[in-house]
Amino acid sequence: MNVLITGSNTGFGKLAAISLARNGMTVIATMRNLSKGDDLLRISQEEELPIEIRQLDVCDPEMVKDCLSDASEIDAVVNNAGFEVQAAIEQLEDEMMLRQLDTNLLGPLRVIRAILPAWSQRGSGVIVNVSSIAGRSAPPYSGSYAASKHALEALSESLHFEVSHLGIRVCVIEPGRFSTGFFENIVRPDSWEGSSHQQRATAFREALLNLDNLGNEGTGEGGAPADPQIVADAIVRAVKDPTAPFRTLVGQDAELIDATKTSMSFEDFEATMRAALDWHD
């Protein structure tokens, strides 16, 4: 089975590439900057894993077409590339919002468009879109990121209904908070530093640590985020297992947030989460 993954240089993408290869699959690990793939290359060589590293910027339509010109030979794609803009809604400029959507929404769309003609004719294929709990519940100061993930969820759901009869599966992975270095690469506007928005966002991020103390699988000491390997394992299952559900929440914080939100009104959910996080105006 041949699997292509976007954003494979770090985090979930890197772990998924290694895990899929260890499970006997041939992996095409793509990334925008090939120089960041040295560690993945080293691991693949040391373990003799079937991993090919390709350059791919999902924001470049022509590069996407070129990278996926062999779509008929690819059995599954994992749309993992993404990043987060952190800003208050009033700080979001058009360019920043468009950049967020270009990577997190249009990137997966370009990959999907490139593979669907060959897969539809063949009658098989698996599309795994890596979303987030933010695709179900939008936290403050992450409106841009949450909007991109909500849109990806909607795109995935619509796509499922359009291609399931062709033998093509669509799965969505929705991680909570994990230790991947993702938060270290957050993009913020120039007006962020020293603003009241930054102060409130910092208080909110710190309050989220309370959820990690509830016992995430693989949680480290002192309420550290859970081991991201469980997200990679969920991706492997989505690729391999034809009975994998359309949506998979990963992490007890994500499960808690979703279960709480879907069991009550928005007003009660807000009050419950503020109390749980001890985060108040």
C-alpha positions as CSV (number, residue, x, y, z in Angstrom):
1,M,0.0,0.0,0.0
2,N,1.4,3.4,-1.0
3,V,0.6,6.3,1.2
4,L,1.4,10.0,0.7
5,I,1.5,12.4,3.7
6,T,1.8,16.1,3.7
7,G,3.7,18.0,6.4
8,S,5.9,15.1,7.3
9,N,8.9,16.9,8.6
10,T,7.7,17.1,12.2
11,G,4.8,16.3,14.6
12,F,2.0,14.1,13.6
13,G,3.1,13.8,10.0
14,K,6.6,12.6,10.9
15,L,5.3,10.1,13.4
16,A,2.6,8.9,11.0
17,A,5.1,8.4,8.2
18,I,7.3,6.2,10.5
19,S,4.4,4.3,11.9
20,L,2.8,3.6,8.5
21,A,6.2,2.4,7.2
22,R,6.7,0.2,10.2
23,N,3.3,-1.3,9.4
24,G,4.6,-2.4,6.0
25,M,3.3,0.5,3.9
26,T,5.4,2.4,1.4
27,V,5.3,6.1,2.4
28,I,5.8,9.2,0.3
29,A,6.6,11.8,3.0
30,T,6.2,15.3,1.7
31,M,7.3,18.6,3.1
32,R,7.8,22.2,1.9
33,N,11.4,22.4,3.0
34,L,13.5,19.3,2.3
35,S,16.2,20.4,4.6
36,K,13.8,19.8,7.5
37,G,13.5,16.1,6.6
38,D,17.0,15.1,7.7
39,D,15.8,13.4,10.9
40,L,13.1,11.4,9.1
41,L,15.6,10.4,6.4
42,R,18.0,9.2,9.1
43,I,15.4,7.1,10.9
44,S,14.2,5.6,7.6
45,Q,17.8,4.6,6.7
46,E,18.6,3.2,10.1
47,E,15.5,1.1,10.2
48,E,15.5,0.4,6.4
49,L,11.9,1.8,6.2
50,P,10.2,2.3,2.8
51,I,10.0,6.0,3.0
52,E,10.5,8.4,0.0
53,I,10.8,12.1,0.8
54,R,9.4,14.5,-1.7
55,Q,9.2,18.3,-1.8
56,L,5.6,19.6,-1.7
57,D,4.2,23.0,-0.8
58,V,0.4,22.5,-0.7
59,C,-0.1,26.2,-1.4
60,D,1.5,25.8,-4.8
61,P,-1.1,24.3,-7.2
62,E,1.4,23.3,-9.9
63,M,3.7,21.6,-7.4
64,V,0.7,19.6,-6.1
65,K,-0.1,18.4,-9.6
66,D,3.5,17.5,-10.2
67,C,3.9,15.7,-6.9
68,L,0.8,13.7,-7.4
69,S,1.2,13.0,-11.1
70,D,1.4,9.3,-10.1
71,A,-1.9,9.4,-8.3
72,S,-3.0,6.0,-9.8
73,E,-0.1,4.4,-7.9
74,I,-1.0,6.0,-4.6
75,D,-3.6,4.2,-2.4
76,A,-4.1,6.7,0.4
77,V,-3.3,10.4,1.2
78,V,-3.0,12.0,4.6
79,N,-3.6,15.7,4.6
80,N,-1.6,16.8,7.6
81,A,0.2,20.0,6.6
82,G,-1.1,23.0,8.6
83,F,-0.3,25.8,11.0
84,E,-2.1,28.2,13.4
85,V,-2.7,31.9,13.4
86,Q,-3.2,33.3,16.9
87,A,-5.0,36.6,17.0
88,A,-8.1,38.3,18.2
89,I,-10.7,38.6,15.5
90,E,-10.3,42.3,15.3
91,Q,-6.6,41.8,14.6
92,L,-7.1,39.4,11.7
93,E,-6.1,41.0,8.4
94,D,-7.2,39.6,5.1
95,E,-3.7,38.5,4.2
96,M,-3.3,36.5,7.4
97,M,-6.7,34.9,7.1
98,L,-6.1,34.0,3.5
99,R,-2.8,32.4,4.4
100,Q,-4.4,30.3,7.1
101,L,-7.1,29.1,4.7
102,D,-4.6,28.5,1.8
103,T,-2.6,26.0,3.9
104,N,-5.3,24.4,6.1
105,L,-8.2,24.2,3.7
106,L,-7.1,24.8,0.1
107,G,-4.0,22.7,0.6
108,P,-6.0,19.5,1.3
109,L,-8.5,20.5,-1.5
110,R,-5.7,20.7,-4.0
111,V,-4.4,17.3,-3.0
112,I,-7.9,15.8,-3.2
113,R,-8.5,17.3,-6.6
114,A,-5.3,15.9,-7.9
115,I,-6.0,12.3,-6.9
116,L,-9.7,11.9,-7.4
117,P,-9.9,11.4,-11.1
118,A,-7.5,8.4,-11.0
119,W,-9.1,7.0,-7.9
120,S,-12.6,7.4,-9.2
121,Q,-11.7,5.5,-12.3
122,R,-9.9,2.8,-10.2
123,G,-12.7,2.6,-7.6
124,S,-10.6,2.7,-4.4
125,G,-8.6,5.0,-2.2
126,V,-8.4,6.5,1.3
127,I,-8.3,10.2,2.2
128,V,-7.4,11.1,5.8
129,N,-7.8,14.7,6.8
130,V,-6.1,15.8,10.0
131,S,-8.4,18.3,11.6
132,S,-8.5,19.3,15.3
133,I,-10.9,19.5,18.2
134,A,-10.9,23.2,17.1
135,G,-12.9,21.8,14.1
136,R,-15.7,21.1,16.6
137,S,-15.2,23.8,19.2
138,A,-13.6,27.2,18.5
139,P,-11.4,28.6,21.4
140,P,-10.8,32.3,21.9
141,Y,-8.0,33.8,19.9
142,S,-7.9,30.9,17.5
143,G,-10.8,32.0,15.3
144,S,-8.7,31.8,12.1
145,Y,-7.4,28.3,12.8
146,A,-10.8,27.1,14.1
147,A,-12.5,28.4,11.0
148,S,-10.1,26.6,8.7
149,K,-10.6,23.3,10.6
150,H,-14.4,23.7,10.7
151,A,-14.3,24.3,7.0
152,L,-12.1,21.2,6.5
153,E,-14.6,19.1,8.5
154,A,-17.4,20.4,6.3
155,L,-15.4,19.7,3.1
156,S,-14.6,16.2,4.3
157,E,-18.2,15.4,5.2
158,S,-19.5,16.5,1.8
159,L,-16.7,14.7,0.1
160,H,-17.6,11.5,1.9
161,F,-21.1,11.6,0.5
162,E,-19.8,12.3,-3.0
163,V,-17.2,9.5,-3.2
164,S,-18.2,6.7,-0.9
165,H,-20.2,5.0,-3.7
166,L,-16.9,5.0,-5.7
167,G,-15.1,2.9,-3.1
168,I,-13.2,5.9,-1.7
169,R,-13.1,6.3,2.1
170,V,-12.8,9.6,3.9
171,C,-11.7,9.9,7.5
172,V,-11.2,12.9,9.8
173,I,-8.7,12.8,12.7
174,E,-9.5,15.3,15.5
175,P,-6.6,15.6,18.0
176,G,-6.7,17.6,21.2
177,R,-3.5,19.1,22.7
178,F,-0.3,17.2,22.2
179,S,3.4,17.8,22.6
180,T,4.5,18.2,19.0
181,G,6.1,21.6,18.8
182,F,3.0,22.9,16.9
183,F,2.5,25.8,19.3
184,E,6.1,26.9,18.9
185,N,5.3,27.7,15.2
186,I,2.2,29.8,15.8
187,V,1.9,33.0,13.6
188,R,0.8,36.2,15.3
189,P,0.1,39.7,14.1
190,D,2.5,42.5,14.8
191,S,0.0,44.1,17.2
192,W,-0.2,41.0,19.3
193,E,2.9,41.5,21.6
194,G,2.0,43.4,24.8
195,S,-1.7,43.7,23.9
196,S,-4.6,42.8,26.3
197,H,-5.5,40.1,23.8
198,Q,-2.1,38.4,24.4
199,Q,-2.6,38.6,28.2
200,R,-6.0,37.0,28.0
201,A,-4.9,34.4,25.5
202,T,-1.9,33.4,27.7
203,A,-4.3,33.0,30.7
204,F,-6.5,30.8,28.6
205,R,-3.6,28.6,27.3
206,E,-2.4,28.2,30.9
207,A,-5.9,27.2,32.0
208,L,-6.0,24.5,29.3
209,L,-3.3,22.7,31.3
210,N,-6.1,21.8,33.7
211,L,-7.7,19.6,31.1
212,D,-4.4,17.7,30.7
213,N,-4.5,16.8,34.4
214,L,-7.7,14.8,33.7
215,G,-5.6,11.8,32.5
216,N,-4.8,12.0,28.8
217,E,-3.4,8.7,27.5
218,G,0.3,8.9,27.6
219,T,0.3,12.0,29.7
220,G,3.7,13.0,31.0
221,E,4.5,14.3,34.5
222,G,3.0,17.5,35.8
223,G,0.1,17.7,33.3
224,A,2.2,17.6,30.2
225,P,0.4,17.1,26.9
226,A,-0.3,13.5,25.8
227,D,2.1,11.5,23.6
228,P,1.4,12.4,19.9
229,Q,2.1,8.8,18.9
230,I,-1.6,8.0,19.7
231,V,-2.5,10.4,16.9
232,A,-0.2,8.6,14.5
233,D,-1.8,5.4,15.6
234,A,-5.2,6.8,14.8
235,I,-4.0,7.8,11.4
236,V,-2.6,4.3,10.7
237,R,-5.9,2.8,11.7
238,A,-7.8,5.2,9.4
239,V,-5.6,4.2,6.5
240,K,-5.6,0.5,7.1
241,D,-9.0,-0.3,8.6
242,P,-12.0,-0.2,6.4
243,T,-14.2,-0.1,9.5
244,A,-12.5,3.0,10.9
245,P,-15.1,5.7,11.7
246,F,-15.5,8.8,9.7
247,R,-14.5,11.0,12.6
248,T,-12.0,10.1,15.4
249,L,-11.4,12.3,18.4
250,V,-7.9,11.7,19.8
251,G,-7.0,12.7,23.4
252,Q,-9.2,12.8,26.5
253,D,-9.2,16.6,26.4
254,A,-10.8,16.5,23.0
255,E,-13.3,13.8,24.0
256,L,-14.2,15.8,27.1
257,I,-14.7,19.1,25.2
258,D,-16.8,17.4,22.5
259,A,-18.9,15.4,25.0
260,T,-19.6,18.4,27.1
261,K,-20.5,20.7,24.2
262,T,-22.8,18.2,22.5
263,S,-24.7,17.5,25.7
264,M,-25.9,21.0,26.5
265,S,-26.8,24.4,25.2
266,F,-24.0,26.7,24.1
267,E,-24.6,28.9,27.1
268,D,-24.3,26.0,29.5
269,F,-21.2,24.8,27.7
270,E,-19.6,28.2,28.0
271,A,-20.4,28.3,31.8
272,T,-19.1,24.8,32.3
273,M,-15.9,25.3,30.5
274,R,-15.2,28.6,32.2
275,A,-15.7,26.9,35.5
276,A,-13.5,23.9,34.6
277,L,-10.7,26.1,33.3
278,D,-11.1,28.8,36.0
279,W,-11.0,31.3,33.2
280,H,-13.3,34.3,33.7
281,D,-13.8,37.8,32.5
